[in-house]
Amino acid sequence: MRKNISGIVVSLATFCAATVIDAQSMFRGDATHSGTFAGPAPRQFHRVKWKFPTGDRVISSPVFKDNVIYFGGDDGNVYAVDAATGRQIWKRATNGPVPATPAIADGTVYIGSYDGKFYAFNAQTGAMKWKFATNGERRFEAKGLHGMQPKDQTIADPFDIFLSSPVVANGAVYFGSGDGNLYALDSATGDLRWKFKTGDVVHASPALADGVLFFGSWDSYFYAVDAATGKEKWRFHGGEDPLIHNQVGFQSSPAVVNGTVYTGCRDSNLYALDAATGKEKWRFFNDLSWVITSPAVAERKVFFATSDSSLYHVVDANTGKPIVRQQGKAFMFSSPVVGGDVVFIGVLNGTLEARDSKTGDLLWDFQVEKSKQNSGWVLTGDRKFNVPFSFHSNWREAPLVATDQQIRIGGIYSSPLVVNGAVYFGSADGFLYAVE
């Protein structure tokens, strides 16, 4: 996202073949974050099954276990909701927004909050089992970020919107933090096993395969770390942008399939790296448009989307050669999921899209009511962002206000979940939706 506003501008993840949580009870479906779901997926839109209100935007992605949907809210709560009815089962408060996705294992909900704490709740009752204090949360920040003025002012990145989501396996829970660390905790007690220090914020979610954790940091490096010991195996250097700090940092979370790690980067590349060595296999450049989406991998294809250029891509998993390219209407930070022959992805204009997995053609879309209302004329008539109108100045708080206005029209940052023919997702309008 070259938002130089000065111009207004498939193996399961285990150490051996031991216990890993179920394939719909963590971010991106499983520990490898492949972004694929088994079972039927709606090729036609029929109805809103239910929608559940919260007190603030829902950036978190929902997960499913034993007919319950779990997710976090920016109102500071963690929720458990009946998947069939949308009825609240429990909610528990933290002391900060919760734009992370929970993981469910052994009757426990694991999730982090902007209050700098990582929580373990009883999945049935919501009772707290333990909490762990990191060294504190923060967003990525830099002077003159994205060309904002004054150029010597340190500015927190308004597009650093997610927190790292945990992965759980073999009695440990792993997650990144704004304090620059990747943590490994005992999943039963919350005791620290080890932590791995990077040079900046870690809000990407780690993937786990063959006893190795894969994740990126805002320090421009992508890491492979031994899950048992926390020792670095290799690192890969992405792009740098020392001038306006726009084209730097791994915000995308990786997918690991068949010995290859796929990850997006804010240097505008989608990378394919050898999981054993970190050697680059190929890269797909996106003309200065960020790849925030975490890629989905299915049928030897990689599915992802871009920010400013609003493009939906499908590329060959072995070569990176393009297969499908479809022009979307607005920025995409939500990660695509593949359910059968349908790909679902959220769009920041408040729309959920369903696309044919082979052709990329739009099958149907669903627009939230807040987006239809279009308060402040944030969107044009064809649902594109009215950038010249919103970003009328790059000084002081003006671009931050414009960004917040874009979010508040119901942008879908949440990655969809497909279960039993229904699609679940959150929206910045404050609702969690179930559609079919």
VMD Tcl script that draws the C-alpha trace (Angstrom):
set ca {
  {0.00 0.00 0.00}
  {2.09 2.88 -1.25}
  {-0.12 5.32 0.58}
  {2.17 8.30 0.22}
  {-0.45 10.62 1.57}
  {1.66 13.62 0.75}
  {0.11 13.22 -2.69}
  {-3.21 12.53 -0.94}
  {-2.87 9.57 -1.30}
  {0.02 -30.25 3.95}
  {0.99 -31.68 6.79}
  {-0.54 -31.06 10.21}
  {1.55 -29.00 12.56}
  {3.14 -31.27 15.10}
  {6.57 -32.00 16.44}
  {6.00 -35.62 15.58}
  {2.47 -36.74 14.76}
  {1.11 -35.74 18.12}
  {-1.86 -33.70 19.22}
  {-2.95 -30.67 17.24}
  {-6.22 -28.82 17.64}
  {-9.15 -29.39 15.28}
  {-9.12 -27.92 11.81}
  {-11.69 -25.17 12.43}
  {-10.65 -24.11 15.92}
  {-7.77 -21.77 15.06}
  {-6.87 -18.97 12.68}
  {-6.87 -20.09 9.02}
  {-8.30 -23.51 9.89}
  {-5.26 -25.46 11.08}
  {-1.76 -25.07 12.43}
  {-0.27 -24.75 8.95}
  {-2.76 -21.93 8.18}
  {-3.69 -23.37 4.79}
  {-6.98 -21.44 4.73}
  {-9.02 -24.41 3.48}
  {-12.24 -25.85 4.90}
  {-13.93 -29.15 4.11}
  {-17.64 -29.50 3.52}
  {-20.26 -27.56 1.54}
  {-20.01 -23.84 0.88}
  {-22.81 -21.66 -0.50}
  {-22.44 -20.80 -4.21}
  {-25.56 -18.64 -3.88}
  {-26.57 -16.20 -1.18}
  {-29.85 -17.09 0.51}
  {-30.15 -15.21 3.77}
  {-28.57 -13.78 6.88}
  {-28.86 -16.66 9.31}
  {-28.19 -14.36 12.25}
  {-26.06 -11.42 13.29}
  {-24.66 -10.87 16.75}
  {-24.06 -7.36 18.16}
  {-20.97 -6.30 20.09}
  {-19.91 -2.94 21.48}
  {-17.27 -2.08 18.86}
  {-15.75 -3.27 15.60}
  {-15.01 -6.99 15.07}
  {-11.59 -7.43 13.48}
  {-11.06 -10.90 14.96}
  {-11.80 -13.94 12.82}
  {-14.27 -16.50 14.23}
  {-13.32 -20.10 15.02}
  {-15.55 -23.13 15.63}
  {-15.55 -25.96 18.14}
  {-18.43 -28.22 19.31}
  {-21.12 -26.05 17.69}
  {-19.82 -22.86 19.30}
  {-18.31 -19.82 17.56}
  {-15.55 -18.01 19.45}
  {-14.12 -14.57 18.59}
  {-12.75 -11.35 20.04}
  {-14.19 -7.85 19.91}
  {-12.62 -4.43 19.93}
  {-14.98 -3.69 22.82}
  {-12.49 -5.67 24.91}
  {-14.53 -8.85 25.20}
  {-14.02 -12.45 24.15}
  {-17.27 -14.11 23.04}
  {-18.74 -17.60 22.79}
  {-21.87 -17.78 20.60}
  {-24.10 -20.67 19.58}
  {-23.30 -21.41 15.91}
  {-26.88 -22.35 15.04}
  {-28.77 -19.50 16.69}
  {-26.32 -16.68 17.38}
  {-27.25 -16.80 21.07}
  {-24.55 -15.63 23.46}
  {-23.21 -18.41 25.66}
  {-20.67 -16.28 27.52}
  {-18.45 -13.24 27.23}
  {-15.40 -12.30 29.24}
  {-13.76 -8.89 29.46}
  {-10.12 -7.98 28.97}
  {-8.71 -4.50 29.45}
  {-8.13 -3.70 25.78}
  {-9.39 -4.36 22.25}
  {-9.15 -7.98 21.03}
  {-8.42 -7.93 17.28}
  {-6.80 -11.39 17.51}
  {-8.32 -14.73 16.57}
  {-8.66 -17.33 19.34}
  {-7.42 -20.91 19.29}
  {-9.37 -23.69 21.02}
  {-7.66 -26.77 22.45}
  {-8.34 -29.18 25.31}
  {-11.38 -27.24 26.46}
  {-9.50 -23.94 26.56}
  {-9.79 -20.69 24.59}
  {-6.44 -18.94 24.04}
  {-6.30 -15.31 22.90}
  {-4.33 -12.09 23.33}
  {-5.52 -8.55 24.00}
  {-4.18 -5.03 23.47}
  {-3.90 -4.80 27.25}
  {-0.64 -6.73 26.85}
  {-2.02 -9.88 28.43}
  {-2.50 -13.32 26.91}
  {-5.53 -15.22 28.26}
  {-6.69 -18.81 28.72}
  {-10.43 -19.23 29.32}
  {-12.54 -22.31 29.97}
  {-14.26 -22.97 26.63}
  {-17.57 -24.00 28.22}
  {-17.95 -21.38 30.94}
  {-15.55 -18.57 30.05}
  {-13.90 -18.81 33.47}
  {-10.29 -17.62 33.38}
  {-7.72 -20.38 33.76}
  {-4.64 -18.15 33.63}
  {-3.23 -15.03 32.05}
  {0.30 -14.09 31.05}
  {1.76 -10.59 30.90}
  {3.95 -9.74 27.91}
  {6.18 -6.68 27.89}
  {3.25 -4.71 26.47}
  {1.43 -4.20 23.18}
  {1.96 -1.44 20.64}
  {1.48 -0.79 16.96}
  {4.25 -0.41 14.42}
  {5.39 3.22 14.33}
  {7.88 5.41 12.50}
  {8.67 9.03 11.73}
  {6.89 10.43 8.69}
  {5.08 7.12 8.27}
  {3.46 6.73 4.81}
  {4.41 10.32 4.02}
  {2.33 11.79 6.83}
  {3.31 15.21 8.14}
  {5.12 16.48 10.09}
  {7.84 14.17 8.83}
  {9.77 14.20 12.11}
  {6.73 13.09 14.10}
  {6.63 9.43 15.20}
  {3.25 8.07 14.08}
  {1.57 4.78 15.00}
  {0.44 2.88 11.92}
  {-3.36 2.97 11.60}
  {-3.18 -0.02 9.22}
  {-1.51 -2.24 11.84}
  {-4.94 -3.48 12.81}
  {-4.52 -7.15 13.80}
  {-2.91 -8.83 16.78}
  {-1.05 -12.13 16.45}
  {-3.29 -15.18 16.73}
  {-2.04 -18.23 18.62}
  {-1.21 -21.73 17.45}
  {-1.46 -24.62 19.93}
  {0.28 -28.01 19.78}
  {1.89 -30.56 22.08}
  {1.16 -28.73 25.31}
  {2.41 -25.32 24.14}
  {0.79 -22.15 22.83}
  {2.72 -19.79 20.54}
  {1.97 -16.16 19.62}
  {3.64 -12.90 18.64}
  {3.52 -9.56 20.44}
  {3.95 -5.86 19.88}
  {6.93 -6.05 22.23}
  {8.82 -7.77 19.38}
  {8.83 -11.27 20.85}
  {7.44 -14.60 19.78}
  {6.32 -16.41 22.94}
  {6.01 -20.09 23.81}
  {3.94 -20.80 26.92}
  {2.88 -23.99 28.64}
  {-0.72 -24.33 27.49}
  {-1.90 -25.79 30.81}
  {-0.25 -23.34 33.21}
  {0.75 -20.25 31.19}
  {4.36 -20.60 32.32}
  {6.96 -19.22 29.92}
  {8.89 -21.88 28.03}
  {10.91 -19.49 25.87}
  {10.69 -16.25 23.94}
  {12.38 -15.24 20.71}
  {13.28 -11.58 20.21}
  {12.96 -9.82 16.85}
  {13.71 -6.22 15.97}
  {10.16 -4.87 15.92}
  {6.44 -5.58 16.31}
  {5.24 -9.16 15.66}
  {1.56 -9.11 14.77}
  {1.71 -11.86 12.16}
  {0.35 -15.19 13.39}
  {2.86 -18.06 13.51}
  {2.27 -21.20 11.46}
  {3.60 -24.55 12.66}
  {4.80 -27.48 10.54}
  {7.22 -30.31 11.24}
  {8.28 -28.87 14.58}
  {9.13 -25.43 13.17}
  {7.37 -22.09 13.69}
  {7.22 -19.67 10.76}
  {6.38 -15.98 11.18}
  {7.35 -12.49 10.09}
  {8.17 -9.30 11.96}
  {7.97 -5.60 11.20}
  {11.78 -5.58 11.36}
  {11.70 -6.71 7.67}
  {12.70 -10.31 8.46}
  {10.79 -13.57 8.18}
  {11.86 -16.26 10.68}
  {11.88 -20.02 11.13}
  {12.29 -21.04 14.79}
  {12.48 -24.46 16.43}
  {9.20 -24.92 18.30}
  {10.74 -26.98 21.09}
  {13.71 -24.75 21.89}
  {13.04 -21.30 20.41}
  {16.32 -21.45 18.49}
  {16.47 -19.72 15.11}
  {16.80 -22.05 12.12}
  {16.91 -19.38 9.41}
  {15.72 -15.91 8.53}
  {14.73 -14.28 5.23}
  {15.12 -10.56 4.53}
  {12.20 -8.76 2.92}
  {12.19 -5.22 1.55}
  {13.25 -2.05 3.35}
  {11.85 1.48 3.17}
  {13.93 3.83 5.34}
  {12.32 6.98 3.91}
  {8.61 6.65 4.72}
  {8.50 3.09 6.14}
  {5.68 2.13 3.82}
  {7.15 -0.79 1.90}
  {8.45 -2.81 4.85}
  {7.27 -5.42 7.32}
  {5.52 -8.78 7.42}
  {1.92 -8.21 8.48}
  {0.59 -11.20 6.53}
  {0.57 -14.57 8.28}
  {2.14 -17.53 6.47}
  {0.73 -20.79 5.13}
  {2.95 -23.88 5.02}
  {2.11 -26.56 2.46}
  {4.25 -29.35 1.01}
  {7.53 -27.96 2.27}
  {6.91 -24.40 1.09}
  {6.10 -21.31 3.14}
  {3.86 -18.74 1.44}
  {3.60 -15.27 2.94}
  {2.69 -11.75 1.89}
  {4.72 -8.68 2.79}
  {4.23 -4.93 2.87}
  {7.13 -4.67 0.40}
  {4.38 -5.63 -2.10}
  {5.56 -9.19 -2.69}
  {4.02 -12.57 -2.13}
  {6.91 -14.91 -1.31}
  {7.33 -18.66 -1.62}
  {10.20 -19.87 0.59}
  {11.71 -23.30 1.10}
  {10.56 -24.37 4.56}
  {13.80 -26.23 5.29}
  {16.31 -23.58 4.21}
  {14.49 -20.25 3.83}
  {15.70 -20.00 0.24}
  {13.39 -18.01 -2.01}
  {11.59 -20.17 -4.58}
  {9.70 -17.33 -6.25}
  {8.10 -13.97 -5.57}
  {5.05 -12.28 -7.07}
  {5.38 -8.48 -7.16}
  {2.25 -6.34 -6.78}
  {3.36 -2.92 -8.00}
  {3.75 -1.22 -4.60}
  {0.44 -2.57 -3.25}
  {0.72 -4.38 0.08}
  {-0.09 -8.05 0.58}
  {-1.74 -8.05 4.00}
  {-3.95 -11.05 3.30}
  {-2.68 -14.39 4.50}
  {-2.60 -16.69 1.47}
  {-4.78 -19.77 1.13}
  {-3.30 -22.82 -0.59}
  {-5.40 -25.51 -2.26}
  {-5.14 -27.73 -5.34}
  {-1.58 -26.54 -6.07}
  {-2.78 -22.91 -6.23}
  {-2.23 -19.90 -3.96}
  {-5.10 -17.46 -3.38}
  {-4.44 -13.92 -2.11}
  {-5.42 -10.27 -2.60}
  {-3.89 -6.80 -2.40}
  {-4.55 -3.48 -0.69}
  {-4.47 -0.31 -2.83}
  {-4.74 -2.06 -6.19}
  {-7.70 -4.12 -4.90}
  {-6.74 -7.17 -6.95}
  {-7.76 -10.78 -6.34}
  {-5.05 -13.22 -7.48}
  {-4.63 -16.94 -7.98}
  {-1.12 -18.14 -8.83}
  {0.55 -21.50 -9.37}
  {1.90 -22.78 -6.05}
  {5.04 -24.26 -7.63}
  {6.04 -21.42 -9.95}
  {4.17 -18.27 -8.90}
  {2.85 -17.86 -12.44}
  {-0.51 -16.06 -12.59}
  {-3.65 -18.11 -13.15}
  {-6.45 -15.66 -12.25}
  {-6.47 -11.89 -11.86}
  {-9.72 -10.13 -11.00}
  {-10.18 -6.44 -10.29}
  {-11.95 -5.81 -7.01}
  {-13.66 -2.66 -5.77}
  {-11.74 -1.84 -2.59}
  {-8.75 -2.72 -0.41}
  {-8.52 -6.26 0.96}
  {-6.89 -7.07 4.32}
  {-9.15 -10.05 5.08}
  {-7.60 -13.41 4.20}
  {-9.29 -15.64 1.61}
  {-10.58 -19.07 2.56}
  {-11.34 -21.93 0.21}
  {-14.49 -23.90 0.94}
  {-15.07 -26.57 -1.70}
  {-15.17 -24.76 -5.04}
  {-15.82 -21.31 -3.55}
  {-13.37 -18.71 -2.23}
  {-14.62 -16.21 0.36}
  {-12.90 -12.94 1.23}
  {-13.85 -9.77 3.06}
  {-13.44 -6.33 1.52}
  {-12.85 -3.08 3.40}
  {-15.86 -1.45 1.75}
  {-18.11 -3.62 3.96}
  {-18.65 -6.46 1.51}
  {-18.16 -10.22 1.74}
  {-17.34 -11.72 -1.67}
  {-17.82 -15.30 -2.86}
  {-15.77 -16.22 -5.95}
  {-15.48 -19.33 -8.07}
  {-12.26 -21.09 -7.09}
  {-11.35 -21.92 -10.70}
  {-12.27 -18.75 -12.60}
  {-12.25 -16.11 -9.88}
  {-15.63 -14.89 -11.12}
  {-17.83 -13.22 -8.53}
  {-20.66 -15.58 -7.55}
  {-22.33 -13.28 -5.03}
  {-21.58 -10.61 -2.48}
  {-23.15 -9.37 0.73}
  {-22.97 -5.74 1.82}
  {-23.46 -4.81 5.46}
  {-26.01 -2.13 6.28}
  {-23.44 0.35 7.56}
  {-21.73 0.23 4.18}
  {-25.04 0.84 2.40}
  {-25.62 3.91 4.58}
  {-22.18 5.23 3.49}
  {-21.89 7.87 6.18}
  {-19.65 10.76 5.16}
  {-19.60 9.67 1.50}
  {-16.63 7.43 2.15}
  {-17.61 5.26 -0.82}
  {-18.36 6.17 -4.40}
  {-21.47 4.87 -6.15}
  {-19.67 1.71 -7.23}
  {-18.38 1.01 -3.69}
  {-14.83 2.20 -4.24}
  {-13.15 4.36 -1.63}
  {-13.48 8.09 -2.29}
  {-9.77 8.64 -1.60}
  {-9.38 12.24 -2.88}
  {-12.36 13.31 -0.80}
  {-11.41 11.47 2.39}
  {-7.63 12.07 2.33}
  {-7.81 15.78 1.68}
  {-4.73 16.50 3.82}
  {-1.64 14.62 4.96}
  {-1.05 16.85 7.99}
  {-1.46 15.89 11.66}
  {-4.62 13.92 12.41}
  {-6.35 14.33 9.02}
  {-5.21 11.00 7.48}
  {-5.96 9.18 10.73}
  {-9.50 10.54 10.79}
  {-9.95 9.52 7.15}
  {-8.73 6.01 7.88}
  {-11.11 5.68 10.82}
  {-14.00 6.83 8.61}
  {-13.12 4.12 6.12}
  {-13.10 1.49 8.87}
  {-16.37 2.63 10.39}
  {-18.45 1.99 7.27}
  {-18.27 -1.70 8.18}
  {-15.01 -2.85 6.63}
  {-14.49 -6.61 6.76}
  {-11.00 -7.31 8.07}
  {-12.10 -10.59 9.61}
  {-11.26 -13.77 7.69}
  {-14.35 -15.86 6.93}
  {-15.05 -19.23 8.52}
  {-17.00 -21.89 6.60}
  {-18.90 -24.49 8.65}
  {-21.78 -26.74 7.56}
  {-22.76 -24.58 4.61}
  {-22.69 -21.28 6.53}
  {-20.12 -18.47 6.40}
  {-19.23 -16.62 9.62}
  {-17.30 -13.33 9.72}
  {-16.96 -10.11 11.68}
  {-17.36 -6.53 10.51}
  {-16.16 -3.15 11.73}
  {-19.86 -2.29 12.10}
  {-19.70 -4.23 15.40}
  {-21.56 -7.38 14.31}
  {-20.57 -10.99 13.81}
  {-22.51 -12.39 10.85}
  {-23.67 -15.85 9.84}
  {-24.85 -16.04 6.21}
  {-25.88 -18.93 3.99}
}
mol new
graphics top color blue
foreach p $ca { graphics top sphere $p radius 0.5 }
foreach p [lrange $ca 0 end-1] q [lrange $ca 1 end] { graphics top cylinder $p $q radius 0.2 }
display resetview
